[in-house]
Amino acid sequence: MPTKKADIYTLAKFGDLGAFKESFKIENINDKSESGSGLLHYAISGLKFDIAMFLIENGIDVNITNEVGQTALHYICNYPNIDVAKCILKHGGDINIRDKYYNNALWTAVFNCKGRYYDMVELFMEYSPDVETKNNAGRSPLDFAIQVGNEKLIKMLRKKE
């Protein structure tokens, strides 16, 4: 548990909602840390989904990118929580923003699916993602699903075609 002297980013990642709210100032909702990440990135990576929901419901820019161009949607694929993902999308999350590797959030969801998180890919497919987008390695989410032989993912991604 962070100390009273912890900064707002530490509280977003490691604190509880009550401690976070005590230190939170609405005018700083879209600020970034020295390392370039926003509060929503910290909350998601710390699995503090209640803090993430609080931030979204209070108007955080859900499309803020971190130092490598990742949005909260990229992060929620690494730390899956379908309710937070739905809330981000409902509040204008852009599924097609690409990070510095040219991966959109669908690419990240497909890569991290590992046979368990199909619901995230299904959710993203409802928001017209670019399934053909190629990353810096020249590969699309569909290419990756084919490479790993995941028939369920291949079928889901081909529904868009």
GIZI-V637937 format. One record per backbone hydrogen bond with DSSP energy under -1.0 kcal/mol. NH is the residue of the N-H (numbers start at 1). CO is the residue of the C=O. If there is no record, write none. Layout:
# GIZI-V637937
[[NH | CO] [NH | CO]]
This chain:
# GIZI-V637937
[[6 | 3] [11 | 7] [12 | 8] [13 | 9] [14 | 10] [15 | 11] [20 | 16] [21 | 17] [22 | 18] [23 | 19] [24 | 20] [28 | 25] [29 | 26] [31 | 28] [33 | 37] [36 | 33] [42 | 38] [43 | 39] [44 | 40] [45 | 41] [46 | 42] [47 | 44] [48 | 43] [49 | 47] [52 | 48] [53 | 49] [54 | 50] [55 | 51] [56 | 52] [57 | 53] [58 | 54] [59 | 56] [60 | 55] [64 | 61] [66 | 70] [69 | 66] [75 | 71] [76 | 72] [78 | 75] [79 | 75] [85 | 81] [86 | 82] [87 | 83] [88 | 84] [89 | 85] [90 | 86] [91 | 87] [92 | 89] [93 | 88] [97 | 94] [99 | 103] [100 | 68] [102 | 99] [105 | 95] [108 | 104] [109 | 105] [110 | 106] [111 | 107] [112 | 108] [116 | 113] [117 | 113] [121 | 117] [122 | 118] [123 | 119] [124 | 120] [125 | 121] [126 | 123] [127 | 124] [131 | 129] [135 | 139] [136 | 101] [138 | 135] [144 | 140] [145 | 141] [146 | 142] [147 | 143] [148 | 144] [150 | 145] [151 | 149] [154 | 150] [155 | 151] [156 | 152] [157 | 153] [158 | 154]]
